Amino acid sequence: MALDDSLRGKIRQAVADRFGAQTEFLQQLVRFPSTRGNEHTVQDHMARAMLERGYTLDRFAMDRQEIEAHPGGGEISELHSEAPIVVGIHRPRKETGRSLILQGHVDVVPPGPEDMWTTRPFDPVIKDGWMHGRGAGDMKAGVSANLFALDALRAVGLQPAATVYVQSVVEEESTGNGALMTHLRGYKADAALVPEPASENLTRANVGVLWFQFEVRGIPVHVASMGEGANAIDAAYRVVGALRELETKWNDARVDHALFSGVAKPINLNLGKIEGGDWASSVPAWCKVDCRISILPGAGAQEARQEIEACIADFARQDRFLANNPPRVTFNGFVSDGYELKPGS
Amino acid sequence: MALDDSLRGKIRQAVADRFGAQTEFLQQLVRFPSTRGNEHTVQDHMARAMLERGYTLDRFAMDRQEIEAHPGGGEISELHSEAPIVVGIHRPRKETGRSLILQGHVDVVPPGPEDMWTTRPFDPVIKDGWMHGRGAGDMKAGVSANLFALDALRAVGLQPAATVYVQSVVEEESTGNGALMTHLRGYKADAALVPEPASENLTRANVGVLWFQFEVRGIPVHVASMGEGANAIDAAYRVVGALRELETKWNDARVDHALFSGVAKPINLNLGKIEGGDWASSVPAWCKVDCRISILPGAGAQEARQEIEACIADFARQDRFLANNPPRVTFNGFVSDGYELKPGS
């Protein structure tokens, strides 16, 4: 159903009228330092915003057993968030149209070293039409827009003709378990919109993602008697080399994907975090590396996982040091398949 | 002056008689978890042991200004120990012989991951004639021996004919500032013995040591848009590659050293500790690496320091990522020359 021009104009005006309030609400959201596991208070804020608008509130925790049983469930590590998911439900008096899920996530990625910020990460500043602050773009702006879109409709005396679910989730940046949990709780609709920043494109295909950590252990010795290669940090970096070869192999497979063959490097292995050793003078006895790698649609997250394990084990077997100290591989986040929506789906 | 056989036998017997007590004292020392900065209580224990024996106690703090002004002073970072140095002085009634310094250090290197220990690091266990525990060998056994050697003499009714200084220092594993501080306080003697474990050899030449940290910073981006080489961890590891070339160059110089030309690899660069990035999904914006490298006698610690700085700066200039993000180099521990004692010295 196309909107007539006059109604479209009215709605646009109603959105514009509230843009100041929407921006202010976004600033409130950004002030919550809602990194992973720290989203309790921002979710309470979202719940209050939903209740104020008269929506029915459904607030629930992750069901760990259900998530673990689902093939798309991300691994639940000790860093997994325990913040609730909140859903505001708007039901029309008479259900006639098509239902809609508006979803957004309030978890934000770590701010990194604060001294690399020009402004403070959780103190949003508007400059030249842009708001600066961790998570302002990804994706508290979308979360804010979800609520204010409905506010604008109401302001022009309209309401959706079918049920709308406004969902505020967590764990989007690390496992995807927040969105999965809304699915496991039974939420379904004719359409779902997630206003994640994606250069204002509709995304109809994307890579899957896996998170894993590998840890190398080795007998520590005094540096004066160190042998070649017996350093856990060096050994870990050799493992990275093997993983880069896997990354190349997976990228080469893009030619078989209509939607990815034109992308120069759809698969990225990110060496995201490293920690190893205790101090300068001891040959390090341990090193942990946190990685994120993407997979093409159809590659299969479970198969990819096995391939990563095999890649590391195979490399270790032919490495003098690692053969005696095989790395331990842990999947500690995303285990997500890629997807491709067929035209018309 | 050679000892006659009967006296030598008596002294040996007196040492043997006290070996149980000496071992017990060593166990007490090992129970103090005296890693860097945590040597206060073990130094108090040493002070009590000196006072019990009737030695004059000289207990003093590091004089930071004096240390910083001395060319051999190690860099005083925020991790530098603030524990005191304790010296027990035994003065004879009549000073006739040659004076002696008996020095040992009570700081121990980090225990590393506790689950890699068979026994607990600070709970000394004797098995098959060996004591297991962090620092039992390096060098609380020597510290204990220093005290009990004098006890044995006293037990046979003898005392040294000149002043003996029993020195218990800290910062041996990280800067050498403990030993330096005893020197700056004016301690001198005709001979000094440091019973550091060295395969029961007298060491008459050794390499110098430098500690440094370099840090790479870079603009963080989402992993999906990462470019080649813009990862601070990868960039840090490229810097390590440049430092390995410096290590090779310094090792090649060993042919000019009579006492080191026969050693396969006297210079070791140890990548001792690494930390970088915040989590798997962000391209890391930072990475810090703690290194320890040795230098040949005569190389000059200050010159070596400049060479390390130049090596990193030169490498960074020709690296696409590092040219815009030059690593920051900090010297944060040892800045020690090597030494070579000429025969007869």
Interface residues (C-beta under 8 A of the other chain):
Chain A: R36 V109 P110 G112 P113 M116 E173 S174 V209 W211 F212 Q213 R217 P220 V223 A224 M226 N231 I233 D234 Y237 N268 N270 L271 G272 K273 I274 E275 G276 G277 D278 W279 A280 S281 S282 V283 P284 A285 W286 C287 D290 C291 R292 S294 G333
Chain B: R36 V109 P110 G112 P113 M116 E173 S174 V209 W211 F212 Q213 R217 P220 V223 A224 M226 N231 I233 D234 Y237 N268 N270 L271 G272 K273 I274 E275 G276 G277 D278 W279 A280 S281 S282 V283 P284 A285 W286 C287 D290 C291 R292 S294 G333
